[in-house]
Amino acid sequence: METLVNDVRYSLRTLARNPSFTIVAVLALALGIGANTAIFSIIDAVLLRPLPYQEPEKLVKVWTNFTGIGLPNDRNWVSPPEFVDLRALNKSFSGVAAISGDSFNISTGGTPERVEGAQVSASFLDLLGVRPTTGRGFLPGEDQPGRDNVILLSHDLWQRRFGGDPAIVGRTITVNGRSYMVLGVLPPGFRYPAEAEVWTPLAITPEMLGPGYRGSHGLEVLARIKSEVSLDQARADMRAVTSQIIEQNRDYPYRDRDFAVLLVPLLEETIGDVRTALFVLLGAVGFVLLIACANVANLLLARAAVRERELAVRAALGASRGRLVRQLLTESIVLSMAGAASGLLVAHWGLRALNTITETALPRIASVGLDARLLAFTVLVAVATGVIFGLVPAIQASRSITYDSLKEAGRGGTAGTLHHGLRRVLIVAEVALSLVLLAGAGLLVRSFLRVLAVDPGFHADRVLTVRVALPEARYSTPERIRAFYGELLDRIEHLPGVEAAGAVSSLPLSGSGSSGTVTIDTNAVPPENATPEADWRAITPGYFRAMGIALVRGRFFDARDNENGARVAIVDESLANTYWPNADPIGRRIKLGGRQSTRPWMTVVGVVRPVRYRTLEAASRIGLYWPEAQNPRSALSLAIRTASEPAAMAATVQKQVLALDPDQPIYAVRTLEQLVSESVARRRLSMLLLSLFAGLALALAAVGLYGVLSYLVTERSHEIGIRMALGASRPQVMRLVLGQGLSLTLVGIAAGLAAAFGVTRLLSTLLFDVKASDPYTFGLMAVVLLAVATLAGFVPARRATRVDPMAALRQE
């Protein structure tokens, strides 16, 4: 131990005597280790930590799937009758709960506020193993109609709205215009669904269990698998359950559509598709760290040549080769620990920056931070890094010791000859790794630009969107709902600066929407194929104009399409072209539900461009619209096209709403451009981070190349002076030095291209409309790397041209 302490002290003194070397090495290591710590902290929080529930590995998300309707990768939520069937027929679950996301108006005391929440089965908290910190949860039977006027609060809402008053339990508050008794407050940090702050019982009425609701897939369902049952056994049980559902319900609309129930582990469901992206980023920062290590190894090799006399003296005094290697390796580890300490600051700043841009891009990001696990990871990385970049230079330095270096007349040792080959190999490796990262970043940038170039079917510029949800207690009739929205939209349309205004049941790219079975009156397909699954939306007459959705044929909705008018619909081009390919769709009929549905037929009066409602990358299902006035909805999103900056209109819209109802808040206020931007947030994050790491790798590689060439110029200044004395011109000398740098760069580029063709295939699932081996991207990145390498070599080459030939001759 005493020897180790002495080695550390000597290392600190040695590093302190050469501050420029130490600062450059620590900075390079800080960037590499800090980036790795930051990304690992995200991976730890998002992927590695278990969900904060009891036995989370037993929790699954339940989906329904209908491959027979032409949507092989599509997952649907569960309809109320299916939920009841699953709960009754399964043999694998110890509990099943349904969740219906919702939002609630809270107007008790002060300004009305709209908060996100959910209606849940009474078994919801028991299923997750969550207990209220104050009060109690729902009791069995409290999710029955007439007994559902109870509510649970999140810890944050309790603190924000009610000042953390423990006496809130048992009190009555006004929610959605109704009185609810507060049962309890849930633990800090509990949010399920993600943004929920209040929970009320989900009351499934007898009407919701009728045959007409089997196609209404609006419930999120969670289940807990019994401890003695495996996931595979539970999935086999679901296959048996689906068979029973079909057999017991002869009128089931999907009996011939390959109906299936899918079980997905809740952690996997929560993570979604970010796993690949995060591991790609971890690989990228690993490359950055390797490049930083190569840079520091190059610095150590150069420094070893300078320290050759010192090492020879120590060897002459009796130090063994192993003792010298251990001392040099200790210096490397001390250097890496200093880099790790600085890297923690880099990671802290980086995580603060990431938290501001990843809130909507990554799940579970709120739990990211530096803790004991991350400190342990950083220490391990620091020690491994110190060994990686220090071992080879230490061994090379110990091998190059000669006693000629003790002679005063010695003009130089053999270190240059021994070390040059290794230093060139390191530079080639840096260039190759940099090109791999540049190629990956280039592919993601091109993919992101291709996504943004997709025509979403609407024009997002200058459109403000807000959501309004009317409480059922106050707006209990279609007439009152219709009157409120009619008056509100009329007021907004007459505001200065408003070009058009409309409302829709759910906006594009908002993550919400309604879908279900429709029956189409057509002869173009067999009758059994004329009942597809479609996306549907209720809209007001001004919606299409406000959104800039183009009319292809027929007309938009107008004042005649009211509650007293004939039932009408507008369909999108994809529906019209599929089911009326050789006929005019205007005047054709369509209705909600299956063939046995009693819903009224709607006459098609218009055809509009398809809109990408779910994601920009994937086309939506066939689309259907009907006039909101003919089937009023209490919750609508307003779309307001303005002549100038739309965000400035938000306060005015809120005033108009409060003028109609002083207890009615608006929420989800954002521009349509923000909505589009949020829909690609995850893709943008991957692109930005990989581009950042690629840029960092490029800079480190350029610095490494600059350092090697600078050292070669210093070491070969005598030779260069002789060449110039013998007639070599300055351009020839510059070409000589630049040629050495570019030759290393070209070898690195060749190796990097070969590696990139294999490595970038890992990005395939992250790309859109771009091949993983896109030659244009690879060629462009190679040119960029070559240009940067040329700039990095220019300064040492120019310095070489300033060598004094007479000084070289005098040395001879």
CORFENTA-V287110 format. One record per residue. N is the residue number from 1. PSI is psi in whole degrees, 0 to 359 (999 if undefined). Layout:
n: {N	N}
psi: {PSI	PSI}
This chain:
n: {1	2	3	4	5	6	7	8	9	10	11	12	13	14	15	16	17	18	19	20	21	22	23	24	25	26	27	28	29	30	31	32	33	34	35	36	37	38	39	40	41	42	43	44	45	46	47	48	49	50	51	52	53	54	55	56	57	58	59	60	61	62	63	64	65	66	67	68	69	70	71	72	73	74	75	76	77	78	79	80	81	82	83	84	85	86	87	88	89	90	91	92	93	94	95	96	97	98	99	100	101	102	103	104	105	106	107	108	109	110	111	112	113	114	115	116	117	118	119	120	121	122	123	124	125	126	127	128	129	130	131	132	133	134	135	136	137	138	139	140	141	142	143	144	145	146	147	148	149	150	151	152	153	154	155	156	157	158	159	160	161	162	163	164	165	166	167	168	169	170	171	172	173	174	175	176	177	178	179	180	181	182	183	184	185	186	187	188	189	190	191	192	193	194	195	196	197	198	199	200	201	202	203	204	205	206	207	208	209	210	211	212	213	214	215	216	217	218	219	220	221	222	223	224	225	226	227	228	229	230	231	232	233	234	235	236	237	238	239	240	241	242	243	244	245	246	247	248	249	250	251	252	253	254	255	256	257	258	259	260	261	262	263	264	265	266	267	268	269	270	271	272	273	274	275	276	277	278	279	280	281	282	283	284	285	286	287	288	289	290	291	292	293	294	295	296	297	298	299	300	301	302	303	304	305	306	307	308	309	310	311	312	313	314	315	316	317	318	319	320	321	322	323	324	325	326	327	328	329	330	331	332	333	334	335	336	337	338	339	340	341	342	343	344	345	346	347	348	349	350	351	352	353	354	355	356	357	358	359	360	361	362	363	364	365	366	367	368	369	370	371	372	373	374	375	376	377	378	379	380	381	382	383	384	385	386	387	388	389	390	391	392	393	394	395	396	397	398	399	400	401	402	403	404	405	406	407	408	409	410	411	412	413	414	415	416	417	418	419	420	421	422	423	424	425	426	427	428	429	430	431	432	433	434	435	436	437	438	439	440	441	442	443	444	445	446	447	448	449	450	451	452	453	454	455	456	457	458	459	460	461	462	463	464	465	466	467	468	469	470	471	472	473	474	475	476	477	478	479	480	481	482	483	484	485	486	487	488	489	490	491	492	493	494	495	496	497	498	499	500	501	502	503	504	505	506	507	508	509	510	511	512	513	514	515	516	517	518	519	520	521	522	523	524	525	526	527	528	529	530	531	532	533	534	535	536	537	538	539	540	541	542	543	544	545	546	547	548	549	550	551	552	553	554	555	556	557	558	559	560	561	562	563	564	565	566	567	568	569	570	571	572	573	574	575	576	577	578	579	580	581	582	583	584	585	586	587	588	589	590	591	592	593	594	595	596	597	598	599	600	601	602	603	604	605	606	607	608	609	610	611	612	613	614	615	616	617	618	619	620	621	622	623	624	625	626	627	628	629	630	631	632	633	634	635	636	637	638	639	640	641	642	643	644	645	646	647	648	649	650	651	652	653	654	655	656	657	658	659	660	661	662	663	664	665	666	667	668	669	670	671	672	673	674	675	676	677	678	679	680	681	682	683	684	685	686	687	688	689	690	691	692	693	694	695	696	697	698	699	700	701	702	703	704	705	706	707	708	709	710	711	712	713	714	715	716	717	718	719	720	721	722	723	724	725	726	727	728	729	730	731	732	733	734	735	736	737	738	739	740	741	742	743	744	745	746	747	748	749	750	751	752	753	754	755	756	757	758	759	760	761	762	763	764	765	766	767	768	769	770	771	772	773	774	775	776	777	778	779	780	781	782	783	784	785	786	787	788	789	790	791	792	793	794	795	796	797	798	799	800	801	802	803	804	805	806	807	808	809	810	811	812}
psi: {320	322	319	316	318	320	319	316	316	321	317	318	319	315	325	331	344	72	327	316	314	316	314	316	315	321	315	316	324	318	315	312	320	317	319	319	317	313	321	324	323	315	320	315	320	317	322	326	139	157	148	50	166	128	63	338	346	359	135	153	137	126	154	154	142	83	340	356	18	16	73	333	10	135	141	151	190	141	157	314	323	321	314	320	315	316	324	326	342	154	7	346	140	349	148	138	144	146	135	108	142	173	156	139	121	115	16	112	99	205	134	146	140	123	149	149	200	149	131	156	154	335	1	306	319	323	318	346	34	137	137	143	335	134	209	171	193	146	156	135	344	359	23	146	134	343	14	17	48	159	148	145	149	159	318	316	320	317	316	317	330	12	21	25	116	341	1	331	127	346	161	133	159	119	125	36	3	161	127	139	130	121	324	176	129	163	154	138	348	122	106	119	177	318	9	139	348	152	133	161	145	108	112	113	159	326	324	350	5	164	329	345	359	338	3	87	84	9	131	133	131	150	152	121	138	149	328	1	135	167	320	321	322	322	322	321	322	327	322	322	317	322	319	319	315	319	324	345	87	334	14	126	343	22	333	17	30	48	134	154	126	141	126	126	139	324	315	320	320	319	324	223	23	349	310	315	318	320	330	317	322	318	322	314	334	318	318	318	320	320	319	319	318	322	312	323	319	318	319	322	319	319	328	324	322	327	13	320	319	315	323	320	315	321	321	332	3	359	130	166	319	322	321	319	319	320	315	323	324	317	319	317	321	319	318	326	322	320	324	319	316	326	329	323	317	316	319	312	320	319	324	318	319	323	332	339	355	6	321	357	335	141	155	19	338	336	4	137	170	129	189	324	318	325	318	317	317	319	316	317	320	314	314	321	316	320	318	310	348	336	309	312	324	316	317	318	319	330	332	3	127	148	352	332	347	345	136	328	346	125	347	164	196	4	321	315	320	328	337	316	317	320	321	320	318	319	316	318	319	315	317	314	320	319	323	315	319	319	316	316	319	320	318	323	313	319	317	318	325	321	315	335	351	137	112	352	358	169	116	349	141	40	123	137	137	156	140	131	115	133	137	326	324	330	71	350	151	326	317	320	313	319	319	306	326	314	318	312	326	318	314	319	334	5	143	135	356	125	326	152	141	178	153	153	327	134	158	145	17	354	2	162	170	147	165	185	139	151	128	131	97	154	2	339	159	152	323	343	5	17	65	171	131	152	136	152	141	133	161	165	329	1	311	320	321	324	347	32	124	141	128	321	150	222	165	169	151	193	335	341	61	192	340	353	171	146	124	165	157	135	163	169	324	320	314	317	332	319	347	60	330	22	160	120	340	128	350	170	150	148	160	144	179	188	331	1	142	4	150	148	143	139	131	124	352	158	131	168	145	144	138	93	330	301	161	331	329	137	143	171	171	145	146	136	146	160	130	330	333	349	74	143	137	333	121	152	130	140	121	112	128	165	343	210	117	327	332	346	349	314	322	320	318	320	321	323	314	332	329	326	105	348	10	111	165	160	179	48	118	160	160	328	323	321	316	317	318	331	338	20	318	318	320	320	313	317	314	315	316	323	320	314	324	318	320	317	319	317	317	319	320	318	318	316	318	316	317	313	321	317	319	320	317	317	327	19	324	313	319	320	318	316	316	325	331	3	0	134	165	316	324	320	318	318	326	311	313	323	322	316	316	328	318	320	316	321	317	322	317	315	321	320	318	318	321	323	330	316	320	348	337	342	359	318	347	357	154	117	27	134	147	340	36	113	328	314	315	316	317	316	325	319	317	315	319	320	317	320	322	317	320	326	350	316	310	323	321	323	326	328	350	7	137	113	325	324	322	321	324	325	327	999}
